[in-house]
Amino acid sequence: MGRKTPGLNTSSMSDISFLLLAFFLLVSNINTDQGIARRLPPPLPKDQKDKPEIKERNIFSVKINYADRILFNGEIGDIHDLKDRAKEFLGNPNNDPNLPEKTQLDIPLLGKMDVSKGVISLQNDRGTSYDMYLAVQNELTAAINEMRDELSRERFGKKYSDLNDQQLDAIDQAIPVAISEAEPTKIGEQK
C-alpha cells in the first residue's frame, strides 16, 4: 500500500486573498476621467453637403492667445467679463440688431419662446495654458447655466437642478448650448 502525500490546507488562502483584495480597493485611488461635458451637434442630413451658413451677427468670437490674453469679437477683454458678455449675447434682451437673431419655437411646457440663433466661437492658440482654457470654458458654461436657472425660476419656480426630465428638456430647448470650438492655431500677439 502506497503512502498518501499529505495535502496542504488551503481553506484559509481564499480568506487571505479576499482580505488583500478588500485592502487594496480601500487604499488605492481609482482615477476617473474628467472632461468638459458637451453634446455634439446632430450630423448634417445626408442630402446636405455644405455646412449651414451662420450670419456674422450670430457669432460671438472668443480667442485666447499664447499669453492667455482674450479677445471678444476683436476687442481685448477680461476673463471676469466673459460670463456677462456671453449672457448678453445669447439672451439679446433688447433685440439689438448687432446681437443674434431669434427664432420663435413652440416648446412643450413653455409655449412659444424666442430662442437665440447665437453661437459662441471659441478658438485658442497652441500655446494657451490649460488653466486659462478651462477658466474660459467654465465662464461660458456658467453663463449658460445661469440663463437656464433664471428661466427655470421664472417659469417653474424652481432651480434648474431641481427640475424633472420634461422640464429640463424644455429649458434645454429654450437655451441650447451653442459653443463651437475651432482647432487651435497660432493667434498673433494681442496688445
C-alpha positions in Angstrom: 0.0 0.0 0.0 1.4 3.4 -1.1 1.8 6.2 1.2 -0.5 9.1 0.8 1.1 12.5 0.3 -0.2 15.0 2.8 -2.3 17.8 1.2 -2.0 21.4 2.1 -4.8 23.0 3.9 -5.8 25.9 1.5 -9.1 26.8 3.1 -7.7 30.0 4.7 -6.0 31.1 1.4 -9.3 32.3 -0.1 -9.9 34.3 3.1 -6.5 35.9 2.9 -6.8 36.7 -0.9 -10.2 38.3 -0.2 -8.8 40.4 2.6 -5.9 41.6 0.4 -8.3 42.5 -2.4 -10.5 44.5 0.0 -7.4 46.2 1.4 -6.2 47.3 -2.0 -9.6 48.5 -3.1 -9.9 50.6 0.0 -6.5 52.2 0.0 -6.0 52.8 -3.7 -7.2 55.7 -5.8 -9.2 54.9 -8.9 -8.9 57.8 -11.2 -12.0 58.8 -13.1 -11.8 60.6 -16.4 -12.7 64.2 -16.2 -13.5 66.5 -19.1 -15.8 69.1 -20.4 -19.4 67.9 -20.9 -20.6 68.9 -24.3 -23.3 67.4 -26.6 -22.2 67.3 -30.2 -24.5 68.9 -32.7 -26.6 66.4 -34.8 -25.0 65.3 -38.1 -25.9 67.1 -41.3 -28.6 65.4 -43.3 -27.2 63.1 -46.0 -28.5 65.2 -48.8 -26.8 68.4 -47.4 -23.1 68.6 -48.3 -22.3 72.2 -47.3 -22.2 73.5 -43.8 -25.0 75.8 -42.8 -24.2 79.5 -43.1 -24.2 81.5 -39.9 -24.7 85.2 -40.1 -21.9 87.4 -38.7 -24.2 88.9 -36.1 -25.0 85.4 -34.7 -21.3 84.7 -33.8 -19.6 85.8 -30.6 -15.9 85.2 -31.2 -13.7 84.4 -28.2 -10.0 84.0 -28.9 -7.2 83.2 -26.4 -3.6 83.7 -27.4 -0.4 82.1 -26.2 0.0 84.8 -23.5 -3.5 83.9 -22.2 -5.0 87.2 -23.3 -8.6 87.2 -24.5 -10.3 88.9 -27.5 -14.1 89.2 -27.6 -15.2 90.0 -31.2 -11.8 91.6 -31.8 -11.7 93.7 -28.7 -9.4 93.0 -25.8 -11.4 91.5 -22.9 -11.0 90.2 -19.4 -12.0 86.7 -18.1 -14.1 88.3 -15.4 -16.3 90.0 -18.1 -16.8 86.9 -20.2 -19.8 85.4 -18.4 -21.8 88.6 -18.6 -20.8 89.3 -22.2 -21.9 85.7 -23.2 -25.2 86.1 -21.3 -25.9 89.4 -23.0 -25.0 87.9 -26.4 -27.1 84.8 -26.1 -30.0 86.5 -24.4 -30.2 89.7 -26.6 -32.7 91.1 -24.1 -33.4 94.3 -26.1 -33.4 92.7 -29.6 -30.3 94.6 -30.6 -29.7 94.3 -34.3 -26.0 93.8 -33.6 -26.7 90.8 -31.4 -28.0 87.4 -32.6 -31.3 86.8 -34.2 -34.0 84.9 -32.5 -36.4 82.3 -33.8 -39.7 81.5 -32.3 -40.2 77.9 -31.2 -43.2 76.2 -29.6 -41.6 74.3 -26.7 -43.7 71.9 -24.6 -44.4 73.2 -21.1 -43.1 76.7 -22.1 -45.2 77.6 -25.1 -43.9 80.0 -27.7 -40.4 81.1 -26.9 -37.8 83.3 -28.7 -34.7 81.1 -29.0 -31.3 82.7 -29.8 -29.6 81.6 -33.0 -26.3 82.8 -31.4 -23.2 80.7 -31.5 -20.1 81.3 -29.3 -17.0 80.5 -31.4 -14.0 79.6 -29.1 -10.5 79.5 -30.5 -7.3 79.2 -28.7 -3.6 79.3 -29.6 -1.5 76.2 -29.3 0.5 77.9 -26.5 -2.6 78.8 -24.4 -2.3 77.4 -20.9 -4.7 74.7 -19.9 -5.7 76.7 -16.8 -6.9 79.6 -19.0 -8.6 77.3 -21.4 -10.5 75.7 -18.5 -11.3 79.1 -17.0 -12.8 80.3 -20.3 -14.8 77.1 -20.6 -16.1 77.5 -17.0 -17.2 81.1 -17.6 -19.1 80.1 -20.8 -20.7 77.1 -19.0 -21.6 79.4 -16.1 -23.3 81.9 -18.4 -25.5 79.2 -19.9 -26.2 77.6 -16.6 -27.2 81.0 -15.1 -29.5 81.7 -18.0 -31.1 78.3 -17.6 -31.5 78.8 -13.9 -33.1 82.2 -14.3 -35.6 80.8 -16.9 -36.3 77.8 -14.7 -37.1 80.0 -11.7 -39.3 82.3 -13.8 -41.3 79.5 -15.4 -41.3 76.7 -12.8 -40.4 78.5 -9.6 -37.5 76.1 -9.0 -33.8 75.9 -9.6 -32.7 74.2 -12.9 -31.1 71.4 -10.9 -34.4 70.6 -9.2 -36.5 70.1 -12.4 -37.9 66.8 -13.6 -36.8 65.4 -17.0 -39.5 67.0 -19.1 -38.9 70.4 -17.5 -35.1 70.0 -18.1 -35.7 69.2 -21.7 -37.9 72.3 -22.2 -35.3 74.6 -20.6 -32.5 73.0 -22.7 -34.5 73.6 -25.9 -35.1 77.3 -24.9 -31.4 77.9 -24.0 -29.3 75.4 -26.0 -25.5 75.1 -25.6 -24.2 76.7 -28.7 -20.4 76.7 -28.3 -18.3 75.9 -31.3 -14.6 75.2 -30.9 -12.2 75.8 -33.7 -8.9 73.9 -34.0 -6.1 75.6 -32.1 -3.9 77.8 -34.3 -1.2 80.4 -33.8 -3.1 83.6 -32.8 -1.0 86.7 -33.0 0.1 88.8 -30.1 -2.7 91.0 -28.8 -1.7 94.4 -27.5 
